[in-house]
Amino acid sequence: MKTRPSFECWRCERTFGQVVDLEGKPVLLLECPYCGAECKVDMAPYRRRVITVTRDEEAGPSTVGYALPETVKTFKPGDEESEQEA
């Protein structure tokens, strides 16, 4: 699933949008277009399981969707302590 969320750079704190493919691994490595910093984003906290139910039928197979905030914060790669505090 491709989407274009807004990300906030951990270094310069500017917001940028980037098209990303959310299929598979929920960890993204991006580059800030303003300062060139490498940004890490864990999309796992935003994953939501979606089950479609139609009238007179059983529940269909579940799919994975994302409930993204207006701006997704990024972290410095290798800075796991900051991720756990957020």
N, C-alpha and C positions, 0 to 999 in steps of 0.2 A: 504494500500500500504506500503510494507516494503522497507526500503532503509537504506544505511549506510553512512550518511554524516559525515563530520569532524566537531568537535566542539572545540572551544577555551575556556578553563576554566577561569572563572572570577577571581579566586584566584591566581593560579600558572601560568596562561597564556600559559600552554602547550596545544598542540592539541591532541585530541583523537578521534577515530572513534567508533561509536556504532550503532548497528542495532536498528532501531526504527520503530514503526508502526504509520504511519501518518493518519490513518483512524480516523474519529471522532474529538475529541478535539485537537486543534492545539497547546496546551501548554504542554510541556514535562518537567518532573523532572528527571534529570540524576545525576549520581555520577561520579566525576572525578576519574579515576583509579590511578592517580598519587598522588594527595593530599587528596582524600576522600571528597572533598567539594561537597555539594549538589548544582547542577546547574539547573537553570530554563531557558527554551527556549520557546519563543512565535513564533510559525511557521506561524502565520496568515499573517505577511507582505510578506511572500514568496509564498502564495497561488495564483494560476492562474487558471482561468476557461478555459477549453479546449473544443472547439466545433469541432467535426469532420464532414467535408462535403465531400461527394463523388460525382463524376460526375453523372448527371441525377437523383439525389436523393435530398431530402430535408435534412437540417441539422439534424444530429442525436442528441441524448441527450448529454447535456454537462457533462463533468466530471471535477474533481478538480485535478490539477497537482501542482507541486512545482518547482519554479525556484530558486534553492539553490545556494548561493555563494560557493566559494571553501572552506571557513571556516565559520561556523555559530558561532557568539559570544553568550556567555551565561551570565546570570546575577545571582546575589545572590537572592534566594527566598525572597520575601517580599520587594525587593528594586525596586519599581515601578518607582521612580524618574529617576534612571539610564537608565531604559528601554526607557522612553520617550525621553531622551536626545540623545540616539543612533540613 
